[in-house]
């Protein structure tokens, strides 16, 4: 299958899923800019609110360090859970001790939307991460306008200069910045002082295989001034205990909870195993 995007013909059969998502995201951002101006975003309900401190909530001893994710669908698993509401699930996550919430806003690949993150913000008083594929400054402004406290920057799809510029813009708005890496090369080329946390994604975005060993391998190379987050492949409390021993402060868990009929109850049961 090929598609002409105006500049050149692209052969989608030769792309991995991450490549396809980024191509689609460029089209999506272009459309969003044509529909809503930056000025309109800056006049939105949440734009002037102060952001919660990611570090404060993540290190709060009364919370779990878990960044609990609301995700209806993924490219690798298909529909995970499209029967529950973002308000009820995220509120249950927060009640169970989540340190932060991760909300997918990508529509085409994850069935997310801006409504999801706005509703999560309205229902909760803990940090909310806009989980998306950020490639443009416009998306950072969207995140602030929609009530996010944290943005995700994925090293695999950004240059060091792009990471620096997007992180600097985010910090200017008071947002927290989580950089996601998959290997040592991405980590070493991407670190800059505008980041708050380094997340190690245990999922290979090219083929979607997972291994928590990725976190253990990269932990020694993450500078001490950054929070350490392990993402994906976390399905039991013992893994979190082991990751804490390796120096990790936060643990992004989504599919493990969302695949249950009651994700909030699944998290409560999981947290009971941490004690």
Buried (B, 14 or more C-beta within 10 A) or exposed (E): EEEEEEEEEBEEEEEEBBBBBBBBBBEBBEEBEEEBEEEEBEEBEBBEEEBBBBBEBBBBEEBBBBBBBBBBBBBBEEEBBEEBEBBBBBBBBBEBBBBBBBBBBBBBBBBBBBEBBBBBBEBBEBBBBBBBBBBBBBBBBBBBBBBBBBBBBBBBBBEBEBBBBBBBBBBEBBBBBBBBBBBEEBBEEBBBEBBBBBBBBBBBBEEBEBEBEBBBEBBEEBEEEBBBBBBBBBBEBEBBEBBBEBEBBBBBBBBBBBBBEBBBEBBBBBBEEBE
